Amino acid sequence: MRWQGGRESENVEDRRGESGGFTRGGFGGGLGGGRIPIGRGGMGIGGLAILLVVSLLLGVNPLDLIEGNAPQQQQDQRYEQSQAPRNGADDELKRFVSVVLADTEDVWQAQFQQMGRTYQDPKLVLFSGVVDSGCGTAQSAMGPFYCPLDQKLYIDLSFYRDLRDRFRAPGDFAQAYVIAHEVGHHVQNLLGISDRVQQAQQSAGNRADANALSVRLELQADCLAGVWANQANRQKQIIEPGDVDEALNAASAIGDDRLQKQSRGTVAPDSFTHGSSAQRVRWFRTGFDSGQLRSCDTFAADRL
């Protein structure tokens, strides 16, 4: 990916090194036991956003976090990783994510202008170990996430090591896809899609129906990431040979079916919250091939 020398976004908050009330082996900040806050009348969209990240990126059952059963060993490992001293590679990675965020700003500002709307740039928060967000306290084991309540993206850069080593999805464009997906959730938030999905989920008759809505929301974010890749390349020629394959590999690596197979040995489609590997690849490709937001209406699609 051609990114060196690109404009760096001013919307990056570097909170690395802040404690955030973290205690070894669990959450701080008053949540305790790895729980995610749940509001009246069901889970708030902020809590849902953080829980969905778990199944997206780590294959952890979100119910474990609701019940306070987050794997202790995994928490300890994340704590130790977050204490590693910052080095030149981390600073280079910060510049990388700043450039990618700036590219998303340029693309979505232009897209919203075409719709007669104004795009509001999100903030991207870098943290290590644990972070306090508008959606509650979260730790790096949950992976990157977007909080619609404060319109900020959160990422512990150590996640990119997991993307490369655990999920076998290396490459800078795979890393950019992660950011673009979370920005896709910001776009959904600004367009009111996230609120409508939350309302529909609260009215759903059962968990399977609510999960099905989550799948369509997440696949749409994948499609929006593809739109970004297309438009950013038109504007700045950022894509090099092999980049799109890196993004498709990352999308495939974090499909619900693959993560469930790896973690449980079985696959339960009714419990999917993000879509299968094939679906995630298909919708990123749809957005990339068309470069048009209107191609990303996963809610009207008969076939995901």
C-alpha positions, -999 to +999 in steps of 0.1 A: +000+000+000+014+034-009+009+055+022+043+070+031+042+108+028+004+110+028-015+135+049-018+124+086-052+130+103-054+154+132-081+133+147-059+108+165-058+106+203-028+088+216-038+074+250-012+047+251+004+043+285-027+055+304-039+030+330-076+035+326-082+017+359-069-016+346-062-045+369-044-077+360-068-103+349-100-082+345-117-049+339-112-018+360-133+013+359-161-002+380-172-028+355-154-057+371-153-093+359-151-085+322-187-074+320-202-051+293-228-026+305-263-033+295-289-005+295-326-005+302-347-024+278-319-045+264-283-039+254-275-004+242-259+001+209-226+010+226-225-023+244-236-042+213-208-025+193-181-037+218-196-072+221-198-076+183-161-069+181-154-100+202-169-124+177-155-104+148-119-105+158-112-131+185-138-158+183-148-153+219-184-160+228-200-126+236-222-143+262-190-151+281-184-114+285-219-106+295-218-133+322-183-122+333-165-153+320-138-137+298-108-162+296-083-153+323-053-165+304-062-144+274-066-113+297-032-119+313-015-123+280-030-090+267-019-073+299+016-084+294+016-073+257+003-039+266+032-033+290+058-036+263+078-004+258+069+017+228+094+016+200+101+030+166+079+004+149+050+016+171+055+052+160+056+041+124+024+022+129+008+053+144+018+073+114+003+046+092-031+046+109-031+084+109-026+084+071-053+057+066-077+077+088-070+108+067-078+088+036-111+078+050-119+114+058-112+125+023-133+097+008-163+101+030-163+139+030-166+137-008-193+109-007-214+128+018-211+160-002-225+142-032-255+133-010-259+169+001-248+160+036-218+169+058-195+143+070-183+145+106-148+131+111-145+105+138-117+104+163-093+075+165-081+066+199-048+046+203-047+028+237-028+000+254-044-026+276-076-009+286-095+022+277-125+042+289-149+050+260-183+066+257-196+030+255-179+018+287-145+004+297-130-020+273-097-039+271-076-048+241-087-084+241-119-072+225-100-059+195-107-026+176-142-012+180-163+019+172-183+036+199-213+055+184-220+074+216-187+094+214-181+088+176-147+074+182-127+044+169-105+025+194-076+003+187-047-012+206-019-014+179-008-048+194-039-062+176-021-060+144+003-086+156-027-109+162-040-101+128-006-113+113+003-141+136-030-156+149-053-149+120-026-153+093-037-121+077-005-100+072+000-069+052-006-031+056-037-032+034-052-058+058-045-034+086-061-005+066-092-027+061-097-030+099-097+008+102-120+012+072-145-013+086-147+006+119-151+039+099-179+021+081-197+018+114-193+056+118-208+061+084-238+039+094-241+059+126-242+092+108-268+079+083-290+067+111-287+030+100-272+019+134-302+034+153-327+017+131-310-017+134-309-013+172-346-005+173-353-035+151-332-058+173-351-047+204-383-056+186-370-090+173-388-120+185-357-140+193-319-139+195-315-155+160-335-127+144-314-101+163-282-118+152-294-118+116-297-080+117-262-077+132-249-098+103-264-074+078-250-044+097-215-059+098-215-070+062-226-035+052-195-021+071-174-045+051-189-032+019-183+004+030-147-005+036-146-017+000-161+016-012-133+034+007-106+013-009-120+020-044-124+057-039-091+062-021-073+044-049-091+067-075-080+098-056-044+088-046-035+055-063-027+038-030-032+002-041-002-019-050-003-055-064-015-079-038-032-053-016-068-063-024-059-099-017-046-089+017-079-073+026-099-102+013-077-126+033-084-105+064-121-105+058-121-143+053-099-149+084-125-133+107-156-148+093-179-162+120-178-197+106-140-198+107-137-183+141-163-207+156-147-237+140-113-227+154-126-219+189-155-245+193-149-271+167-185-266+154-204-239+135-238-225+145-251-201+118-279-188+140-253-174+164-234-155+136-232-118+143-208-107+115-213-132+087-193-161+072-159-158+056-175-161+021-201-134+029-175-110+043-153-114+013-183-110-011-194-077+004-160-062+006-156-071-030-190-057-038-180-023-024-146-023-039-158-033-074-186-007-075-171+021-054-207+032-047-224+035-013-257+024-029-243-010-037-240-017+000-277-021+009-273-055+027-307-051+043-325-053+009-303-081-004-320-115-008-286-133-008-258-123+016 
